[in-house]
Amino acid sequence: MRILITGVPGTGKTCISKKVAETLNLAYLNIGEFARDNFDFPIEENEIIIDEEAVENKLVGIDNLVIDSHIPFKADIAIVLRCNPKILLERLKLRGYSKEKINDNLLSEILDYEIYATKELFDDKDIFEVISEDVNETIQQVLKIISGQGISLHKGNHYNFLTDDNILLIENL
């Protein structure tokens, strides 16, 4: 089984992915680290520019894996971690992100960027959204989804952060 855990920066991908992998006795793979260790991709503005096809080709045949990435990669299911933009703003500030990077990530969350990117590789029945504001609750929700108890996008589970309050949050950065 391959499980993709994705979301914008600050939604808890790494923490949740590691805990889920440990709990289920699966391998953990951070795509950014994997790309740095296995390829000589260019770096622009302190971020690695990943050739998704090259990484995907290197992952062929590797299973029993939890993939931690903000870029969707092929898996059996995709879990998109979502976070209230007000909470996400505080997390990104704590990371010391620039105003521009915070703005970009908040907009991505509000406009469902990760959902649309994930839909390019996955059917709605294989995409699940989880609010990631409390680590333990998030892990429990992810484990329920993996055990077959989750509600996919296909069944109508979707969080909408496109509100006037969240647009004002960005405008007031």
N, CA and C atoms as an extended XYZ file, in Angstrom:
519
Properties=species:S:1:pos:R:3:atomname:S:1:resname:S:1:resid:I:1 pbc="F F F"
N         0.844       -1.186        0.000 N   MET     1
C         0.000        0.000        0.000 CA  MET     1
C         0.883        1.241        0.000 C   MET     1
N         0.443        2.223       -0.758 N   ARG     2
C         1.083        3.540       -0.771 CA  ARG     2
C         0.059        4.568       -0.330 C   ARG     2
N         0.457        5.422        0.598 N   ILE     3
C        -0.414        6.473        1.109 CA  ILE     3
C         0.282        7.804        0.871 C   ILE     3
N        -0.380        8.710        0.198 N   LEU     4
C         0.141       10.058        0.012 CA  LEU     4
C        -0.497       10.957        1.063 C   LEU     4
N         0.338       11.680        1.790 N   ILE     5
C        -0.150       12.710        2.698 CA  ILE     5
C         0.397       14.025        2.173 C   ILE     5
N        -0.528       14.886        1.769 N   THR     6
C        -0.163       16.127        1.118 CA  THR     6
C        -0.892       17.303        1.764 C   THR     6
N        -0.530       18.492        1.368 N   GLY     7
C        -1.134       19.713        1.890 CA  GLY     7
C        -0.152       20.849        1.722 C   GLY     7
N        -0.611       22.053        1.919 N   VAL     8
C         0.300       23.193        1.810 CA  VAL     8
C         1.272       23.162        2.985 C   VAL     8
N         2.412       23.846        2.868 N   PRO     9
C         3.343       23.910        3.994 CA  PRO     9
C         2.641       24.414        5.258 C   PRO     9
N         2.946       23.762        6.371 N   GLY    10
C         2.390       24.170        7.656 CA  GLY    10
C         1.161       23.391        8.082 C   GLY    10
N         0.683       22.485        7.241 N   THR    11
C        -0.511       21.721        7.608 CA  THR    11
C        -0.190       20.475        8.430 C   THR    11
N         1.081       20.150        8.583 N   GLY    12
C         1.462       19.027        9.435 CA  GLY    12
C         1.831       17.752        8.699 C   GLY    12
N         2.141       17.861        7.420 N   LYS    13
C         2.442       16.676        6.612 CA  LYS    13
C         3.530       15.800        7.217 C   LYS    13
N         4.632       16.403        7.582 N   THR    14
C         5.774       15.623        8.061 CA  THR    14
C         5.470       14.952        9.389 C   THR    14
N         4.953       15.674       10.337 N   CYS    15
C         4.617       15.111       11.644 CA  CYS    15
C         3.608       13.977       11.509 C   CYS    15
N         2.537       14.220       10.788 N   ILE    16
C         1.476       13.219       10.635 CA  ILE    16
C         1.987       12.018        9.841 C   ILE    16
N         2.707       12.263        8.755 N   SER    17
C         3.225       11.163        7.924 CA  SER    17
C         4.137       10.243        8.721 C   SER    17
N         5.032       10.822        9.500 N   LYS    18
C         5.960       10.010       10.303 CA  LYS    18
C         5.210        9.169       11.326 C   LYS    18
N         4.246        9.766       11.997 N   LYS    19
C         3.475        9.040       13.025 CA  LYS    19
C         2.644        7.918       12.402 C   LYS    19
N         2.026        8.197       11.259 N   VAL    20
C         1.213        7.182       10.581 CA  VAL    20
C         2.108        6.038       10.100 C   VAL    20
N         3.239        6.358        9.517 N   ALA    21
C         4.172        5.324        9.049 CA  ALA    21
C         4.626        4.451       10.218 C   ALA    21
N         4.966        5.091       11.320 N   GLU    22
C         5.403        4.355       12.504 CA  GLU    22
C         4.282        3.459       13.040 C   GLU    22
N         3.086        4.008       13.149 N   THR    23
C         1.943        3.254       13.678 CA  THR    23
C         1.623        2.040       12.812 C   THR    23
N         1.690        2.190       11.498 N   LEU    24
C         1.323        1.114       10.575 CA  LEU    24
C         2.513        0.264       10.130 C   LEU    24
N         3.695        0.578       10.667 N   ASN    25
C         4.921       -0.140       10.310 CA  ASN    25
C         5.185       -0.077        8.805 C   ASN    25
N         5.034        1.142        8.257 N   LEU    26
C         5.325        1.389        6.849 CA  LEU    26
C         6.563        2.275        6.754 C   LEU    26
N         7.192        2.287        5.616 N   ALA    27
C         8.328        3.190        5.391 CA  ALA    27
C         7.796        4.614        5.230 C   ALA    27
N         8.605        5.565        5.647 N   TYR    28
C         8.282        6.990        5.513 CA  TYR    28
C         9.190        7.571        4.442 C   TYR    28
N         8.607        8.373        3.531 N   LEU    29
C         9.411        9.000        2.485 CA  LEU    29
C         9.024       10.463        2.338 C   LEU    29
N         9.954       11.340        2.630 N   ASN    30
C         9.774       12.768        2.382 CA  ASN    30
C        10.317       13.033        0.986 C   ASN    30
N         9.453       13.481        0.093 N   ILE    31
C         9.844       13.671       -1.309 CA  ILE    31
C        10.981       14.682       -1.459 C   ILE    31
N        10.937       15.763       -0.714 N   GLY    32
C        12.003       16.766       -0.806 CA  GLY    32
C        13.364       16.182       -0.455 C   GLY    32
N        13.424       15.430        0.652 N   GLU    33
C        14.681       14.798        1.060 CA  GLU    33
C        15.116       13.743        0.044 C   GLU    33
N        14.157       12.953       -0.436 N   PHE    34
C        14.442       11.926       -1.438 CA  PHE    34
C        15.027       12.559       -2.701 C   PHE    34
N        14.444       13.668       -3.120 N   ALA    35
C        14.927       14.360       -4.321 CA  ALA    35
C        16.343       14.887       -4.110 C   ALA    35
N        16.610       15.476       -2.940 N   ARG    36
C        17.955       15.994       -2.655 CA  ARG    36
C        18.991       14.875       -2.627 C   ARG    36
N        18.596       13.714       -2.054 N   ASP    37
C        19.531       12.601       -1.891 CA  ASP    37
C        19.779       11.808       -3.180 C   ASP    37
N        18.849       11.847       -4.114 N   ASN    38
C        18.929       10.971       -5.282 CA  ASN    38
C        19.076       11.679       -6.622 C   ASN    38
N        18.971       12.995       -6.618 N   PHE    39
C        19.009       13.748       -7.871 CA  PHE    39
C        19.821       15.027       -7.673 C   PHE    39
N        20.168       15.638       -8.784 N   ASP    40
C        20.866       16.917       -8.749 CA  ASP    40
C        19.956       17.987       -9.352 C   ASP    40
N        18.771       18.152       -8.751 N   PHE    41
C        17.806       19.128       -9.241 CA  PHE    41
C        18.257       20.541       -8.876 C   PHE    41
N        17.903       21.517       -9.685 N   PRO    42
C        18.291       22.901       -9.380 CA  PRO    42
C        17.552       23.435       -8.142 C   PRO    42
N        18.175       24.411       -7.536 N   ILE    43
C        17.568       25.071       -6.370 CA  ILE    43
C        17.376       26.532       -6.729 C   ILE    43
N        16.150       27.010       -6.554 N   GLU    44
C        15.817       28.408       -6.828 CA  GLU    44
C        15.132       28.995       -5.603 C   GLU    44
N        15.609       30.146       -5.173 N   GLU    45
C        15.045       30.828       -4.010 CA  GLU    45
C        14.945       29.882       -2.820 C   GLU    45
N        16.015       29.121       -2.582 N   ASN    46
C        16.125       28.202       -1.447 CA  ASN    46
C        15.191       26.995       -1.521 C   ASN    46
N        14.609       26.712       -2.683 N   GLU    47
C        13.714       25.565       -2.831 CA  GLU    47
C        14.141       24.716       -4.015 C   GLU    47
N        14.122       23.408       -3.803 N   ILE    48
C        14.498       22.474       -4.850 CA  ILE    48
C        13.387       22.414       -5.904 C   ILE    48
N        13.783       22.417       -7.146 N   ILE    49
C        12.835       22.320       -8.263 CA  ILE    49
C        12.819       20.853       -8.684 C   ILE    49
N        11.758       20.158       -8.309 N   ILE    50
C        11.682       18.716       -8.488 CA  ILE    50
C        11.121       18.349       -9.866 C   ILE    50
N        11.825       17.454      -10.529 N   ASP    51
C        11.324       16.862      -11.763 CA  ASP    51
C        10.441       15.691      -11.325 C   ASP    51
N         9.138       15.926      -11.335 N   GLU    52
C         8.190       14.948      -10.802 CA  GLU    52
C         8.261       13.613      -11.532 C   GLU    52
N         8.427       13.650      -12.836 N   GLU    53
C         8.492       12.407      -13.610 CA  GLU    53
C         9.726       11.589      -13.229 C   GLU    53
N        10.865       12.245      -13.043 N   ALA    54
C        12.091       11.533      -12.661 CA  ALA    54
C        11.931       10.894      -11.278 C   ALA    54
N        11.337       11.623      -10.352 N   VAL    55
C        11.112       11.069       -9.015 CA  VAL    55
C        10.138        9.896       -9.097 C   VAL    55
N         9.054       10.083       -9.825 N   GLU    56
C         8.045        9.016       -9.966 CA  GLU    56
C         8.680        7.754      -10.547 C   GLU    56
N         9.537        7.907      -11.545 N   ASN    57
C        10.206        6.751      -12.146 CA  ASN    57
C        11.084        6.025      -11.128 C   ASN    57
N        11.724        6.763      -10.261 N   LYS    58
C        12.595        6.164       -9.233 CA  LYS    58
C        11.772        5.441       -8.157 C   LYS    58
N        10.503        5.835       -7.997 N   LEU    59
C         9.642        5.230       -6.978 CA  LEU    59
C         8.893        3.988       -7.465 C   LEU    59
N         8.989        3.693       -8.764 N   VAL    60
C         8.280        2.542       -9.317 CA  VAL    60
C         8.678        1.282       -8.554 C   VAL    60
N         7.663        0.536       -8.121 N   GLY    61
C         7.899       -0.732       -7.431 CA  GLY    61
C         8.111       -0.621       -5.939 C   GLY    61
N         8.164        0.585       -5.417 N   ILE    62
C         8.334        0.762       -3.970 CA  ILE    62
C         6.947        0.876       -3.344 C   ILE    62
N         6.632       -0.039       -2.419 N   ASP    63
C         5.330       -0.057       -1.763 CA  ASP    63
C         5.504       -0.025       -0.245 C   ASP    63
N         4.376       -0.171        0.466 N   ASN    64
C         4.365       -0.120        1.929 CA  ASN    64
C         5.026        1.167        2.405 C   ASN    64
N         4.437        2.266        1.949 N   LEU    65
C         5.083        3.562        2.046 CA  LEU    65
C         4.082        4.662        2.363 C   LEU    65
N         4.499        5.577        3.216 N   VAL    66
C         3.769        6.821        3.434 CA  VAL    66
C         4.608        7.919        2.787 C   VAL    66
N         4.016        8.584        1.796 N   ILE    67
C         4.708        9.633        1.053 CA  ILE    67
C         4.290       10.985        1.605 C   ILE    67
N         5.267       11.769        2.016 N   ASP    68
C         5.073       13.120        2.554 CA  ASP    68
C         5.520       14.108        1.483 C   ASP    68
N         4.546       14.816        0.891 N   SER    69
C         4.894       15.729       -0.189 CA  SER    69
C         3.793       16.752       -0.416 C   SER    69
N         4.186       17.987       -0.729 N   HIS    70
C         3.163       18.955       -1.144 CA  HIS    70
C         2.860       18.821       -2.631 C   HIS    70
N         3.651       18.003       -3.327 N   ILE    71
C         3.406       17.674       -4.731 CA  ILE    71
C         2.773       16.280       -4.753 C   ILE    71
N         1.621       16.121       -5.365 N   PRO    72
C         1.010       14.784       -5.405 CA  PRO    72
C         1.835       13.781       -6.211 C   PRO    72
N         1.945       12.565       -5.672 N   PHE    73
C         2.588       11.440       -6.339 CA  PHE    73
C         1.642       10.247       -6.278 C   PHE    73
N         1.796        9.322       -7.204 N   LYS    74
C         0.907        8.166       -7.292 CA  LYS    74
C         0.929        7.364       -5.991 C   LYS    74
N        -0.279        6.999       -5.556 N   ALA    75
C        -0.451        6.185       -4.355 CA  ALA    75
C        -1.831        5.548       -4.429 C   ALA    75
N        -2.137        4.715       -3.453 N   ASP    76
C        -3.458        4.086       -3.408 CA  ASP    76
C        -4.520        5.076       -2.959 C   ASP    76
N        -4.159        5.920       -1.990 N   ILE    77
C        -5.066        6.966       -1.536 CA  ILE    77
C        -4.278        8.241       -1.292 C   ILE    77
N        -4.984        9.355       -1.359 N   ALA    78
C        -4.380       10.668       -1.083 CA  ALA    78
C        -5.139       11.304        0.079 C   ALA    78
N        -4.395       11.694        1.088 N   ILE    79
C        -4.967       12.393        2.228 CA  ILE    79
C        -4.429       13.816        2.186 C   ILE    79
N        -5.341       14.768        2.020 N   VAL    80
C        -4.975       16.171        1.925 CA  VAL    80
C        -5.229       16.814        3.289 C   VAL    80
N        -4.161       17.228        3.938 N   LEU    81
C        -4.304       17.900        5.225 CA  LEU    81
C        -4.696       19.344        4.976 C   LEU    81
N        -5.700       19.796        5.684 N   ARG    82
C        -6.212       21.161        5.554 CA  ARG    82
C        -6.101       21.846        6.914 C   ARG    82
N        -6.018       23.160        6.895 N   CYS    83
C        -5.880       23.907        8.140 CA  CYS    83
C        -6.573       25.257        8.006 C   CYS    83
N        -7.297       25.631        9.052 N   ASN    84
C        -7.917       26.946        9.092 CA  ASN    84
C        -6.835       27.990        8.801 C   ASN    84
N        -7.055       28.890        7.855 N   PRO    85
C        -6.028       29.868        7.490 CA  PRO    85
C        -5.501       30.712        8.657 C   PRO    85
N        -6.320       30.993        9.659 N   LYS    86
C        -5.826       31.758       10.824 CA  LYS    86
C        -4.778       30.968       11.590 C   LYS    86
N        -5.017       29.676       11.747 N   ILE    87
C        -4.040       28.809       12.420 CA  ILE    87
C        -2.821       28.623       11.538 C   ILE    87
N        -3.048       28.423       10.250 N   LEU    88
C        -1.947       28.255        9.302 CA  LEU    88
C        -1.045       29.486        9.290 C   LEU    88
N        -1.636       30.668        9.337 N   LEU    89
C        -0.869       31.916        9.365 CA  LEU    89
C         0.107       31.906       10.539 C   LEU    89
N        -0.367       31.538       11.709 N   GLU    90
C         0.500       31.512       12.891 CA  GLU    90
C         1.615       30.480       12.745 C   GLU    90
N         1.309       29.326       12.195 N   ARG    91
C         2.329       28.296       11.983 CA  ARG    91
C         3.406       28.780       11.021 C   ARG    91
N         2.991       29.436        9.949 N   LEU    92
C         3.954       29.908        8.949 CA  LEU    92
C         4.810       31.044        9.501 C   LEU    92
N         4.220       31.901       10.324 N   LYS    93
C         5.000       32.965       10.976 CA  LYS    93
C         6.065       32.364       11.884 C   LYS    93
N         5.692       31.313       12.623 N   LEU    94
C         6.648       30.649       13.516 CA  LEU    94
C         7.825       30.046       12.744 C   LEU    94
N         7.591       29.682       11.511 N   ARG    95
C         8.659       29.146       10.658 CA  ARG    95
C         9.555       30.247       10.102 C   ARG    95
N         9.148       31.491       10.285 N   GLY    96
C         9.942       32.611        9.786 CA  GLY    96
C         9.793       32.848        8.303 C   GLY    96
N         8.710       32.400        7.708 N   TYR    97
C         8.483       32.604        6.283 CA  TYR    97
C         8.307       34.091        5.977 C   TYR    97
N         8.709       34.465        4.782 N   SER    98
C         8.528       35.840        4.332 CA  SER    98
C         7.038       36.118        4.154 C   SER    98
N         6.694       37.406        4.133 N   LYS    99
C         5.301       37.801        3.921 CA  LYS    99
C         4.780       37.233        2.599 C   LYS    99
N         5.618       37.268        1.564 N   GLU   100
C         5.221       36.755        0.248 CA  GLU   100
C         4.944       35.255        0.293 C   GLU   100
N         5.821       34.508        0.973 N   LYS   101
C         5.643       33.055        1.055 CA  LYS   101
C         4.411       32.708        1.898 C   LYS   101
N         4.184       33.456        2.955 N   ILE   102
C         2.983       33.253        3.769 CA  ILE   102
C         1.744       33.514        2.922 C   ILE   102
N         1.764       34.611        2.192 N   ASN   103
C         0.636       34.971        1.333 CA  ASN   103
C         0.353       33.867        0.314 C   ASN   103
N         1.402       33.368       -0.346 N   ASP   104
C         1.239       32.317       -1.351 CA  ASP   104
C         0.624       31.055       -0.745 C   ASP   104
N         1.107       30.667        0.434 N   ASN   105
C         0.611       29.448        1.056 CA  ASN   105
C        -0.813       29.610        1.584 C   ASN   105
N        -1.134       30.770        2.120 N   LEU   106
C        -2.507       31.017        2.571 CA  LEU   106
C        -3.469       31.004        1.383 C   LEU   106
N        -3.070       31.641        0.299 N   LEU   107
C        -3.910       31.620       -0.905 CA  LEU   107
C        -4.101       30.196       -1.420 C   LEU   107
N        -3.042       29.417       -1.394 N   SER   108
C        -3.141       28.021       -1.838 CA  SER   108
C        -4.145       27.253       -0.994 C   SER   108
N        -4.128       27.491        0.304 N   GLU   109
C        -5.073       26.795        1.192 CA  GLU   109
C        -6.502       27.270        0.953 C   GLU   109
N        -6.678       28.571        0.851 N   ILE   110
C        -8.017       29.144        0.667 CA  ILE   110
C        -8.616       28.741       -0.684 C   ILE   110
N        -7.792       28.649       -1.708 N   LEU   111
C        -8.274       28.348       -3.059 CA  LEU   111
C        -8.198       26.859       -3.424 C   LEU   111
N        -7.968       26.000       -2.425 N   ASP   112
C        -7.967       24.542       -2.632 CA  ASP   112
C        -6.901       24.064       -3.607 C   ASP   112
N        -5.762       24.734       -3.653 N   TYR   113
C        -4.728       24.368       -4.613 CA  TYR   113
C        -4.359       22.884       -4.511 C   TYR   113
N        -4.142       22.381       -3.298 N   GLU   114
C        -3.711       20.985       -3.140 CA  GLU   114
C        -4.793       20.007       -3.589 C   GLU   114
N        -6.043       20.385       -3.398 N   ILE   115
C        -7.135       19.518       -3.866 CA  ILE   115
C        -7.085       19.406       -5.388 C   ILE   115
N        -6.994       20.544       -6.058 N   TYR   116
C        -6.961       20.522       -7.528 CA  TYR   116
C        -5.729       19.790       -8.053 C   TYR   116
N        -4.581       19.991       -7.411 N   ALA   117
C        -3.364       19.296       -7.845 CA  ALA   117
C        -3.508       17.786       -7.650 C   ALA   117
N        -4.117       17.390       -6.545 N   THR   118
C        -4.298       15.969       -6.255 CA  THR   118
C        -5.276       15.332       -7.234 C   THR   118
N        -6.289       16.085       -7.642 N   LYS   119
C        -7.276       15.565       -8.590 CA  LYS   119
C        -6.657       15.249       -9.957 C   LYS   119
N        -5.486       15.782      -10.236 N   GLU   120
C        -4.831       15.469      -11.503 CA  GLU   120
C        -4.346       14.018      -11.551 C   GLU   120
N        -4.100       13.414      -10.375 N   LEU   121
C        -3.599       12.036      -10.315 CA  LEU   121
C        -4.589       11.042       -9.727 C   LEU   121
N        -5.570       11.537       -8.987 N   PHE   122
C        -6.456       10.654       -8.233 CA  PHE   122
C        -7.912       10.890       -8.599 C   PHE   122
N        -8.694        9.838       -8.499 N   ASP   123
C       -10.147        9.922       -8.607 CA  ASP   123
C       -10.680       10.465       -7.271 C   ASP   123
N       -11.798       11.169       -7.301 N   ASP   124
C       -12.379       11.735       -6.079 CA  ASP   124
C       -12.630       10.694       -4.992 C   ASP   124
N       -12.893        9.455       -5.372 N   LYS   125
C       -13.162        8.405       -4.376 CA  LYS   125
C       -11.902        8.036       -3.591 C   LYS   125
N       -10.728        8.440       -4.079 N   ASP   126
C        -9.458        8.113       -3.426 CA  ASP   126
C        -8.801        9.324       -2.761 C   ASP   126
N        -9.528       10.448       -2.705 N   ILE   127
C        -9.004       11.670       -2.078 CA  ILE   127
C        -9.818       11.958       -0.829 C   ILE   127
N        -9.107       12.184        0.266 N   PHE   128
C        -9.735       12.446        1.557 CA  PHE   128
C        -9.133       13.708        2.155 C   PHE   128
N        -9.981       14.572        2.685 N   GLU   129
C        -9.514       15.780        3.366 CA  GLU   129
C        -9.614       15.578        4.873 C   GLU   129
N        -8.609       16.079        5.584 N   VAL   130
C        -8.597       16.001        7.042 CA  VAL   130
C        -8.165       17.359        7.582 C   VAL   130
N        -8.937       17.886        8.506 N   ILE   131
C        -8.530       19.126        9.184 CA  ILE   131
C        -7.376       18.776       10.113 C   ILE   131
N        -6.281       19.497        9.965 N   SER   132
C        -5.063       19.200       10.713 CA  SER   132
C        -4.735       20.351       11.658 C   SER   132
N        -5.430       20.360       12.782 N   GLU   133
C        -5.185       21.405       13.778 CA  GLU   133
C        -4.734       20.820       15.102 C   GLU   133
N        -5.118       19.580       15.389 N   ASP   134
C        -4.678       18.862       16.582 CA  ASP   134
C        -4.013       17.571       16.104 C   ASP   134
N        -2.760       17.372       16.500 N   VAL   135
C        -1.977       16.239       15.993 CA  VAL   135
C        -2.666       14.907       16.259 C   VAL   135
N        -3.080       14.665       17.492 N   ASN   136
C        -3.663       13.364       17.833 CA  ASN   136
C        -4.982       13.120       17.097 C   ASN   136
N        -5.821       14.127       17.013 N   GLU   137
C        -7.083       13.984       16.274 CA  GLU   137
C        -6.816       13.725       14.792 C   GLU   137
N        -5.838       14.425       14.253 N   THR   138
C        -5.507       14.251       12.836 CA  THR   138
C        -5.016       12.832       12.574 C   THR   138
N        -4.142       12.336       13.413 N   ILE   139
C        -3.627       10.972       13.246 CA  ILE   139
C        -4.776        9.973       13.311 C   ILE   139
N        -5.682       10.142       14.256 N   GLN   140
C        -6.815        9.228       14.383 CA  GLN   140
C        -7.691        9.262       13.129 C   GLN   140
N        -7.942       10.449       12.591 N   GLN   141
C        -8.740       10.575       11.370 CA  GLN   141
C        -8.048        9.899       10.190 C   GLN   141
N        -6.746       10.101       10.073 N   VAL   142
C        -5.987        9.496        8.969 CA  VAL   142
C        -6.025        7.972        9.083 C   VAL   142
N        -5.855        7.444       10.276 N   LEU   143
C        -5.888        5.992       10.465 CA  LEU   143
C        -7.264        5.418       10.141 C   LEU   143
N        -8.325        6.151       10.470 N   LYS   144
C        -9.680        5.707       10.106 CA  LYS   144
C        -9.839        5.643        8.594 C   LYS   144
N        -9.326        6.655        7.919 N   ILE   145
C        -9.410        6.674        6.455 CA  ILE   145
C        -8.679        5.472        5.867 C   ILE   145
N        -7.487        5.219        6.349 N   ILE   146
C        -6.682        4.111        5.828 CA  ILE   146
C        -7.374        2.770        6.083 C   ILE   146
N        -8.105        2.679        7.180 N   SER   147
C        -8.809        1.427        7.491 CA  SER   147
C       -10.141        1.308        6.739 C   SER   147
N       -10.462        2.302        5.891 N   GLY   148
C       -11.658        2.227        5.068 CA  GLY   148
C       -12.865        2.943        5.639 C   GLY   148
N       -12.689        3.724        6.706 N   GLN   149
C       -13.811        4.383        7.366 CA  GLN   149
C       -13.944        5.864        7.022 C   GLN   149
N       -13.201        6.341        6.058 N   GLY   150
C       -13.229        7.762        5.734 CA  GLY   150
C       -14.290        8.117        4.709 C   GLY   150
N       -14.566        9.410        4.623 N   ILE   151
C       -15.496        9.930        3.626 CA  ILE   151
C       -14.678       10.714        2.602 C   ILE   151
N       -14.710       10.242        1.363 N   SER   152
C       -13.895       10.845        0.301 CA  SER   152
C       -14.565       12.081       -0.285 C   SER   152
N       -13.839       12.754       -1.167 N   LEU   153
C       -14.426       13.872       -1.906 CA  LEU   153
C       -15.637       13.397       -2.694 C   LEU   153
N       -15.548       12.194       -3.226 N   HIS   154
C       -16.640       11.623       -4.010 CA  HIS   154
C       -17.939       11.559       -3.200 C   HIS   154
N       -17.815       11.326       -1.897 N   LYS   155
C       -18.988       11.230       -1.018 CA  LYS   155
C       -19.381       12.592       -0.452 C   LYS   155
N       -18.677       13.645       -0.869 N   GLY   156
C       -19.078       14.994       -0.481 CA  GLY   156
C       -18.268       15.654        0.612 C   GLY   156
N       -17.225       15.011        1.113 N   ASN   157
C       -16.420       15.627        2.162 CA  ASN   157
C       -15.485       16.669        1.553 C   ASN   157
N       -15.707       17.933        1.862 N   HIS   158
C       -14.847       19.001        1.361 CA  HIS   158
C       -14.964       20.217        2.268 C   HIS   158
N       -13.818       20.789        2.614 N   TYR   159
C       -13.783       21.986        3.460 CA  TYR   159
C       -13.611       23.211        2.576 C   TYR   159
N       -14.360       24.249        2.874 N   ASN   160
C       -14.308       25.471        2.080 CA  ASN   160
C       -13.755       26.608        2.926 C   ASN   160
N       -12.557       27.060        2.593 N   PHE   161
C       -11.947       28.175        3.313 CA  PHE   161
C       -12.044       29.483        2.539 C   PHE   161
N       -12.758       29.488        1.433 N   LEU   162
C       -12.925       30.702        0.644 CA  LEU   162
C       -14.064       31.524        1.250 C   LEU   162
N       -13.676       32.347        2.240 N   THR   163
C       -14.652       33.200        2.928 CA  THR   163
C       -14.135       34.637        2.932 C   THR   163
N       -15.029       35.561        3.183 N   ASP   164
C       -14.638       36.976        3.276 CA  ASP   164
C       -13.589       37.177        4.368 C   ASP   164
N       -13.775       36.523        5.517 N   ASP   165
C       -12.817       36.655        6.625 CA  ASP   165
C       -11.420       36.205        6.220 C   ASP   165
N       -11.332       35.105        5.481 N   ASN   166
C       -10.019       34.604        5.083 CA  ASN   166
C        -9.383       35.468        4.005 C   ASN   166
N       -10.181       36.060        3.133 N   ILE   167
C        -9.646       36.990        2.134 CA  ILE   167
C        -9.119       38.240        2.844 C   ILE   167
N        -9.844       38.718        3.839 N   LEU   168
C        -9.385       39.868        4.625 CA  LEU   168
C        -8.097       39.536        5.380 C   LEU   168
N        -7.974       38.313        5.846 N   LEU   169
C        -6.764       37.884        6.537 CA  LEU   169
C        -5.546       38.099        5.650 C   LEU   169
N        -5.658       37.728        4.387 N   ILE   170
C        -4.544       37.906        3.446 CA  ILE   170
C        -4.325       39.377        3.132 C   ILE   170
N        -5.401       40.095        2.915 N   GLU   171
C        -5.279       41.518        2.589 CA  GLU   171
C        -4.612       42.309        3.712 C   GLU   171
N        -4.762       41.831        4.954 N   ASN   172
C        -4.215       42.557        6.109 CA  ASN   172
C        -2.828       42.077        6.528 C   ASN   172
N        -2.200       41.233        5.735 N   LEU   173
C        -0.841       40.757        6.081 CA  LEU   173
C         0.140       41.911        6.101 C   LEU   173
